[in-house]
Amino acid sequence: MKIGFNLLLWTTHFVESQFPILTKLKKTGYDGVEIPIFDTSDPNHFKKIGAALKDNGLESTAVTVSPDEAHNPISPVAKNRKGGLDHLKRVIECGHNAGIKLLCGPYYQVLGVFSGKGPTEDEMKRAADVHRPLADLAQKAGIALAIEPLNRFESYFLNTMEQANAYVKLVGHPNFKTMFDTFHTNIEEKDPLGALNKHFGIVSHIHISANDRGVPGKTHNAANLIQPVVELAKKKKFKGYLTIEAFGSALPDLAAATRVWRPFFKTEEEVYRDGFKYLKSLVG
């Protein structure tokens, strides 16, 4: 297993002035980082990120979202679904330029938009028609896809591992799998560890997140969920990333989207330093 850190703690668009963060994370001991690919306006910028990653000896995964209705894979409007696929194709281009190996995230609907009910069969089919060709394109670029179930307060399309499993089957592409997040499953699953164990075969990525989005190892889900998840991953001989994901209030838009209204840690250093120390102690 490898240990990664999500750069959303600092930014939604990683720029050159922030590249020294990579040196700090490498020095701490991380194997890789997770870069946000939200702004796809300049794919060549991601070549600079790729060079900085290489210079620091770090691997990379990435995370993205569906930004708005004009780029919505489940939209009933064909033009918007095409916009969703076009956006995700640009994400793949940016990710390829940066050298990422995996793209995760809830890139199936606009975050925080709800229909008042669960996903319909038509929405499932429409999304699959977007993700199927995307999976093929990503595979040719050397990028695995891991779709992310979220909690019911952020999304209605996928909330549980059971739903994610059904959707992965619907897409039906070998390059399209799902992921497990200790924050979201802490809310949605009656038995998070049981859900992970049952569906481990389609899990290609794992987010390690405290139940308050703060420092892993310093909240109640450390002993109740994170430790058992790592133990199960070791038992299953998981070869992917355990990536720490934490959010602060420094980025107003992201703080609003993730409902971060109060501080959960004193400094960013506390998150990546203490989080790594804790996770490394479990991984061994």
Contacts in CASP RR format, 6 or more apart in sequence:
PFRMAT RR
TARGET T0000
AUTHOR 0000-0000-0000
METHOD contacts of the structure
MODEL  1
MKIGFNLLLWTTHFVESQFPILTKLKKTGYDGVEIPIFDTSDPNHFKKIG
AALKDNGLESTAVTVSPDEAHNPISPVAKNRKGGLDHLKRVIECGHNAGI
KLLCGPYYQVLGVFSGKGPTEDEMKRAADVHRPLADLAQKAGIALAIEPL
NRFESYFLNTMEQANAYVKLVGHPNFKTMFDTFHTNIEEKDPLGALNKHF
GIVSHIHISANDRGVPGKTHNAANLIQPVVELAKKKKFKGYLTIEAFGSA
LPDLAAATRVWRPFFKTEEEVYRDGFKYLKSLVG
1 230 0 8 1.000
1 233 0 8 1.000
1 234 0 8 1.000
1 238 0 8 1.000
1 239 0 8 1.000
1 240 0 8 1.000
1 241 0 8 1.000
1 242 0 8 1.000
1 283 0 8 1.000
2 31 0 8 1.000
2 32 0 8 1.000
2 59 0 8 1.000
2 240 0 8 1.000
2 241 0 8 1.000
2 242 0 8 1.000
3 29 0 8 1.000
3 30 0 8 1.000
3 31 0 8 1.000
3 32 0 8 1.000
3 241 0 8 1.000
3 242 0 8 1.000
3 243 0 8 1.000
3 244 0 8 1.000
3 276 0 8 1.000
3 279 0 8 1.000
3 280 0 8 1.000
3 283 0 8 1.000
4 30 0 8 1.000
4 31 0 8 1.000
4 32 0 8 1.000
4 33 0 8 1.000
4 34 0 8 1.000
4 61 0 8 1.000
4 241 0 8 1.000
4 242 0 8 1.000
4 243 0 8 1.000
4 244 0 8 1.000
5 25 0 8 1.000
5 30 0 8 1.000
5 32 0 8 1.000
5 33 0 8 1.000
5 34 0 8 1.000
5 243 0 8 1.000
5 244 0 8 1.000
5 272 0 8 1.000
5 276 0 8 1.000
6 33 0 8 1.000
6 34 0 8 1.000
6 36 0 8 1.000
6 63 0 8 1.000
6 207 0 8 1.000
6 243 0 8 1.000
6 244 0 8 1.000
6 245 0 8 1.000
6 246 0 8 1.000
7 14 0 8 1.000
7 18 0 8 1.000
7 21 0 8 1.000
7 33 0 8 1.000
7 34 0 8 1.000
7 35 0 8 1.000
7 36 0 8 1.000
8 34 0 8 1.000
8 36 0 8 1.000
8 63 0 8 1.000
8 245 0 8 1.000
8 247 0 8 1.000
8 251 0 8 1.000
8 254 0 8 1.000
9 246 0 8 1.000
9 247 0 8 1.000
9 248 0 8 1.000
9 268 0 8 1.000
9 271 0 8 1.000
9 272 0 8 1.000
10 18 0 8 1.000
10 21 0 8 1.000
10 250 0 8 1.000
10 251 0 8 1.000
10 268 0 8 1.000
11 18 0 8 1.000
11 36 0 8 1.000
11 251 0 8 1.000
12 36 0 8 1.000
12 38 0 8 1.000
12 39 0 8 1.000
12 251 0 8 1.000
12 253 0 8 1.000
12 254 0 8 1.000
13 36 0 8 1.000
13 38 0 8 1.000
13 39 0 8 1.000
14 35 0 8 1.000
14 36 0 8 1.000
14 49 0 8 1.000
15 45 0 8 1.000
16 48 0 8 1.000
16 52 0 8 1.000
19 52 0 8 1.000
22 33 0 8 1.000
22 52 0 8 1.000
22 53 0 8 1.000
22 55 0 8 1.000
22 56 0 8 1.000
22 58 0 8 1.000
23 56 0 8 1.000
24 269 0 8 1.000
24 272 0 8 1.000
25 32 0 8 1.000
25 33 0 8 1.000
25 56 0 8 1.000
25 58 0 8 1.000
25 272 0 8 1.000
26 56 0 8 1.000
26 57 0 8 1.000
26 58 0 8 1.000
28 272 0 8 1.000
28 273 0 8 1.000
28 276 0 8 1.000
29 276 0 8 1.000
29 280 0 8 1.000
30 58 0 8 1.000
30 272 0 8 1.000
30 276 0 8 1.000
31 58 0 8 1.000
31 59 0 8 1.000
31 241 0 8 1.000
32 53 0 8 1.000
32 58 0 8 1.000
32 59 0 8 1.000
32 60 0 8 1.000
32 61 0 8 1.000
32 241 0 8 1.000
33 53 0 8 1.000
33 58 0 8 1.000
33 59 0 8 1.000
33 60 0 8 1.000
33 61 0 8 1.000
34 60 0 8 1.000
34 61 0 8 1.000
34 62 0 8 1.000
34 63 0 8 1.000
34 104 0 8 1.000
34 241 0 8 1.000
34 243 0 8 1.000
34 245 0 8 1.000
35 49 0 8 1.000
35 60 0 8 1.000
35 61 0 8 1.000
35 62 0 8 1.000
35 63 0 8 1.000
35 95 0 8 1.000
35 98 0 8 1.000
35 100 0 8 1.000
36 62 0 8 1.000
36 63 0 8 1.000
36 64 0 8 1.000
37 46 0 8 1.000
37 62 0 8 1.000
37 63 0 8 1.000
37 64 0 8 1.000
37 91 0 8 1.000
37 94 0 8 1.000
37 95 0 8 1.000
37 98 0 8 1.000
37 103 0 8 1.000
38 64 0 8 1.000
38 65 0 8 1.000
38 67 0 8 1.000
40 87 0 8 1.000
40 90 0 8 1.000
40 91 0 8 1.000
40 93 0 8 1.000
40 94 0 8 1.000
43 90 0 8 1.000
43 93 0 8 1.000
43 94 0 8 1.000
43 97 0 8 1.000
44 97 0 8 1.000
45 94 0 8 1.000
46 94 0 8 1.000
46 95 0 8 1.000
46 97 0 8 1.000
46 98 0 8 1.000
47 97 0 8 1.000
47 98 0 8 1.000
49 60 0 8 1.000
49 97 0 8 1.000
49 98 0 8 1.000
50 60 0 8 1.000
50 97 0 8 1.000
50 98 0 8 1.000
50 99 0 8 1.000
53 59 0 8 1.000
53 60 0 8 1.000
53 98 0 8 1.000
53 99 0 8 1.000
59 101 0 8 1.000
60 98 0 8 1.000
60 99 0 8 1.000
60 100 0 8 1.000
60 101 0 8 1.000
61 100 0 8 1.000
61 101 0 8 1.000
61 102 0 8 1.000
61 103 0 8 1.000
61 104 0 8 1.000
61 205 0 8 1.000
61 241 0 8 1.000
61 243 0 8 1.000
62 91 0 8 1.000
62 95 0 8 1.000
62 98 0 8 1.000
62 100 0 8 1.000
62 102 0 8 1.000
62 103 0 8 1.000
62 104 0 8 1.000
63 103 0 8 1.000
63 104 0 8 1.000
63 105 0 8 1.000
64 88 0 8 1.000
64 91 0 8 1.000
64 103 0 8 1.000
64 105 0 8 1.000
64 107 0 8 1.000
65 105 0 8 1.000
65 106 0 8 1.000
65 107 0 8 1.000
65 111 0 8 1.000
66 72 0 8 1.000
66 73 0 8 1.000
66 84 0 8 1.000
66 87 0 8 1.000
66 106 0 8 1.000
66 107 0 8 1.000
66 108 0 8 1.000
66 109 0 8 1.000
66 110 0 8 1.000
66 111 0 8 1.000
67 87 0 8 1.000
67 110 0 8 1.000
68 110 0 8 1.000
69 75 0 8 1.000
69 80 0 8 1.000
69 110 0 8 1.000
69 113 0 8 1.000
70 79 0 8 1.000
70 80 0 8 1.000
70 83 0 8 1.000
70 84 0 8 1.000
71 80 0 8 1.000
71 83 0 8 1.000
71 84 0 8 1.000
71 86 0 8 1.000
71 87 0 8 1.000
72 80 0 8 1.000
72 81 0 8 1.000
72 83 0 8 1.000
72 84 0 8 1.000
72 109 0 8 1.000
72 110 0 8 1.000
73 81 0 8 1.000
73 84 0 8 1.000
73 85 0 8 1.000
73 88 0 8 1.000
73 107 0 8 1.000
73 108 0 8 1.000
73 109 0 8 1.000
73 126 0 8 1.000
73 127 0 8 1.000
73 130 0 8 1.000
73 131 0 8 1.000
74 81 0 8 1.000
74 108 0 8 1.000
74 109 0 8 1.000
74 119 0 8 1.000
74 123 0 8 1.000
74 126 0 8 1.000
74 127 0 8 1.000
74 157 0 8 1.000
75 81 0 8 1.000
75 126 0 8 1.000
76 122 0 8 1.000
76 126 0 8 1.000
81 126 0 8 1.000
81 129 0 8 1.000
81 130 0 8 1.000
84 130 0 8 1.000
85 130 0 8 1.000
85 133 0 8 1.000
85 134 0 8 1.000
88 107 0 8 1.000
88 130 0 8 1.000
88 134 0 8 1.000
89 134 0 8 1.000
89 137 0 8 1.000
91 103 0 8 1.000
91 107 0 8 1.000
92 103 0 8 1.000
92 134 0 8 1.000
92 137 0 8 1.000
92 138 0 8 1.000
92 141 0 8 1.000
92 143 0 8 1.000
93 141 0 8 1.000
95 103 0 8 1.000
95 141 0 8 1.000
95 143 0 8 1.000
96 141 0 8 1.000
96 142 0 8 1.000
96 143 0 8 1.000
100 143 0 8 1.000
101 142 0 8 1.000
101 143 0 8 1.000
101 144 0 8 1.000
102 143 0 8 1.000
102 144 0 8 1.000
102 145 0 8 1.000
102 146 0 8 1.000
102 204 0 8 1.000
102 205 0 8 1.000
102 241 0 8 1.000
103 138 0 8 1.000
103 143 0 8 1.000
103 144 0 8 1.000
103 145 0 8 1.000
103 146 0 8 1.000
104 145 0 8 1.000
104 146 0 8 1.000
104 147 0 8 1.000
104 148 0 8 1.000
104 179 0 8 1.000
104 205 0 8 1.000
104 207 0 8 1.000
105 146 0 8 1.000
105 147 0 8 1.000
105 148 0 8 1.000
105 179 0 8 1.000
106 147 0 8 1.000
106 148 0 8 1.000
106 149 0 8 1.000
106 150 0 8 1.000
106 154 0 8 1.000
106 155 0 8 1.000
106 157 0 8 1.000
106 158 0 8 1.000
107 147 0 8 1.000
108 127 0 8 1.000
108 131 0 8 1.000
108 147 0 8 1.000
108 155 0 8 1.000
108 157 0 8 1.000
108 158 0 8 1.000
109 127 0 8 1.000
109 155 0 8 1.000
109 156 0 8 1.000
109 157 0 8 1.000
111 150 0 8 1.000
111 154 0 8 1.000
111 155 0 8 1.000
111 257 0 8 1.000
112 154 0 8 1.000
112 155 0 8 1.000
112 257 0 8 1.000
114 156 0 8 1.000
115 156 0 8 1.000
116 156 0 8 1.000
117 156 0 8 1.000
118 156 0 8 1.000
118 157 0 8 1.000
119 156 0 8 1.000
119 157 0 8 1.000
119 158 0 8 1.000
119 163 0 8 1.000
123 157 0 8 1.000
124 167 0 8 1.000
124 170 0 8 1.000
125 170 0 8 1.000
127 157 0 8 1.000
127 167 0 8 1.000
128 167 0 8 1.000
128 170 0 8 1.000
128 171 0 8 1.000
128 172 0 8 1.000
131 145 0 8 1.000
131 147 0 8 1.000
131 171 0 8 1.000
131 173 0 8 1.000
131 176 0 8 1.000
132 171 0 8 1.000
132 172 0 8 1.000
132 173 0 8 1.000
132 176 0 8 1.000
134 145 0 8 1.000
135 145 0 8 1.000
135 171 0 8 1.000
135 173 0 8 1.000
135 175 0 8 1.000
135 176 0 8 1.000
136 173 0 8 1.000
136 175 0 8 1.000
138 144 0 8 1.000
138 145 0 8 1.000
138 175 0 8 1.000
139 173 0 8 1.000
139 174 0 8 1.000
139 175 0 8 1.000
144 175 0 8 1.000
144 177 0 8 1.000
144 204 0 8 1.000
145 175 0 8 1.000
145 176 0 8 1.000
145 177 0 8 1.000
146 177 0 8 1.000
146 178 0 8 1.000
146 179 0 8 1.000
146 203 0 8 1.000
146 204 0 8 1.000
146 205 0 8 1.000
147 158 0 8 1.000
147 164 0 8 1.000
147 167 0 8 1.000
147 168 0 8 1.000
147 176 0 8 1.000
147 177 0 8 1.000
147 178 0 8 1.000
147 179 0 8 1.000
148 158 0 8 1.000
148 178 0 8 1.000
148 179 0 8 1.000
148 181 0 8 1.000
148 184 0 8 1.000
148 207 0 8 1.000
149 155 0 8 1.000
149 158 0 8 1.000
149 159 0 8 1.000
149 160 0 8 1.000
149 161 0 8 1.000
149 163 0 8 1.000
149 164 0 8 1.000
149 178 0 8 1.000
149 179 0 8 1.000
149 181 0 8 1.000
149 184 0 8 1.000
149 185 0 8 1.000
149 188 0 8 1.000
150 158 0 8 1.000
150 159 0 8 1.000
150 181 0 8 1.000
150 184 0 8 1.000
151 159 0 8 1.000
151 183 0 8 1.000
151 184 0 8 1.000
151 187 0 8 1.000
151 188 0 8 1.000
152 159 0 8 1.000
152 187 0 8 1.000
152 188 0 8 1.000
153 187 0 8 1.000
153 259 0 8 1.000
154 257 0 8 1.000
154 258 0 8 1.000
158 164 0 8 1.000
158 167 0 8 1.000
159 184 0 8 1.000
159 188 0 8 1.000
160 188 0 8 1.000
160 189 0 8 1.000
160 195 0 8 1.000
161 178 0 8 1.000
161 180 0 8 1.000
161 185 0 8 1.000
161 189 0 8 1.000
161 195 0 8 1.000
161 196 0 8 1.000
161 198 0 8 1.000
161 199 0 8 1.000
162 195 0 8 1.000
162 199 0 8 1.000
164 178 0 8 1.000
164 199 0 8 1.000
164 202 0 8 1.000
165 178 0 8 1.000
165 199 0 8 1.000
165 202 0 8 1.000
167 178 0 8 1.000
168 176 0 8 1.000
168 177 0 8 1.000
168 178 0 8 1.000
168 202 0 8 1.000
177 201 0 8 1.000
177 202 0 8 1.000
177 203 0 8 1.000
177 204 0 8 1.000
178 199 0 8 1.000
178 202 0 8 1.000
178 203 0 8 1.000
178 204 0 8 1.000
179 203 0 8 1.000
179 204 0 8 1.000
179 205 0 8 1.000
179 206 0 8 1.000
179 207 0 8 1.000
180 196 0 8 1.000
180 203 0 8 1.000
180 205 0 8 1.000
180 206 0 8 1.000
180 207 0 8 1.000
180 229 0 8 1.000
181 206 0 8 1.000
181 207 0 8 1.000
181 209 0 8 1.000
181 245 0 8 1.000
182 192 0 8 1.000
182 206 0 8 1.000
182 207 0 8 1.000
182 208 0 8 1.000
182 209 0 8 1.000
182 210 0 8 1.000
182 211 0 8 1.000
182 221 0 8 1.000
182 225 0 8 1.000
182 226 0 8 1.000
182 229 0 8 1.000
183 207 0 8 1.000
183 209 0 8 1.000
183 210 0 8 1.000
183 211 0 8 1.000
183 213 0 8 1.000
183 245 0 8 1.000
185 192 0 8 1.000
185 195 0 8 1.000
185 196 0 8 1.000
185 225 0 8 1.000
186 192 0 8 1.000
186 211 0 8 1.000
186 221 0 8 1.000
186 225 0 8 1.000
189 195 0 8 1.000
192 225 0 8 1.000
192 229 0 8 1.000
193 225 0 8 1.000
193 228 0 8 1.000
193 229 0 8 1.000
193 232 0 8 1.000
196 203 0 8 1.000
196 229 0 8 1.000
196 232 0 8 1.000
197 232 0 8 1.000
200 232 0 8 1.000
200 236 0 8 1.000
200 238 0 8 1.000
203 238 0 8 1.000
204 240 0 8 1.000
205 240 0 8 1.000
205 241 0 8 1.000
205 243 0 8 1.000
206 229 0 8 1.000
206 233 0 8 1.000
206 238 0 8 1.000
206 240 0 8 1.000
206 241 0 8 1.000
206 242 0 8 1.000
206 243 0 8 1.000
207 243 0 8 1.000
207 244 0 8 1.000
207 245 0 8 1.000
208 216 0 8 1.000
208 226 0 8 1.000
208 229 0 8 1.000
208 230 0 8 1.000
208 242 0 8 1.000
208 243 0 8 1.000
208 244 0 8 1.000
208 245 0 8 1.000
208 279 0 8 1.000
209 216 0 8 1.000
209 244 0 8 1.000
209 245 0 8 1.000
209 246 0 8 1.000
210 216 0 8 1.000
210 217 0 8 1.000
210 218 0 8 1.000
210 219 0 8 1.000
210 221 0 8 1.000
210 222 0 8 1.000
210 246 0 8 1.000
210 264 0 8 1.000
211 219 0 8 1.000
211 220 0 8 1.000
211 221 0 8 1.000
211 225 0 8 1.000
212 219 0 8 1.000
212 264 0 8 1.000
213 245 0 8 1.000
213 246 0 8 1.000
213 247 0 8 1.000
213 248 0 8 1.000
213 258 0 8 1.000
213 260 0 8 1.000
213 264 0 8 1.000
214 246 0 8 1.000
214 247 0 8 1.000
214 248 0 8 1.000
214 264 0 8 1.000
214 265 0 8 1.000
214 271 0 8 1.000
215 246 0 8 1.000
215 264 0 8 1.000
215 265 0 8 1.000
215 270 0 8 1.000
215 271 0 8 1.000
215 274 0 8 1.000
215 275 0 8 1.000
215 278 0 8 1.000
216 222 0 8 1.000
216 226 0 8 1.000
216 244 0 8 1.000
216 246 0 8 1.000
216 275 0 8 1.000
216 278 0 8 1.000
216 279 0 8 1.000
217 226 0 8 1.000
217 274 0 8 1.000
217 275 0 8 1.000
217 278 0 8 1.000
218 274 0 8 1.000
218 278 0 8 1.000
222 278 0 8 1.000
226 279 0 8 1.000
226 282 0 8 1.000
227 282 0 8 1.000
230 242 0 8 1.000
230 279 0 8 1.000
230 282 0 8 1.000
230 283 0 8 1.000
231 282 0 8 1.000
233 242 0 8 1.000
234 283 0 8 1.000
242 279 0 8 1.000
242 283 0 8 1.000
244 271 0 8 1.000
244 272 0 8 1.000
244 275 0 8 1.000
244 276 0 8 1.000
244 279 0 8 1.000
246 264 0 8 1.000
246 265 0 8 1.000
246 271 0 8 1.000
247 254 0 8 1.000
247 255 0 8 1.000
247 258 0 8 1.000
247 260 0 8 1.000
247 264 0 8 1.000
248 254 0 8 1.000
248 255 0 8 1.000
248 260 0 8 1.000
248 263 0 8 1.000
248 264 0 8 1.000
248 265 0 8 1.000
249 255 0 8 1.000
249 260 0 8 1.000
249 261 0 8 1.000
249 262 0 8 1.000
249 263 0 8 1.000
254 260 0 8 1.000
255 261 0 8 1.000
265 271 0 8 1.000
END
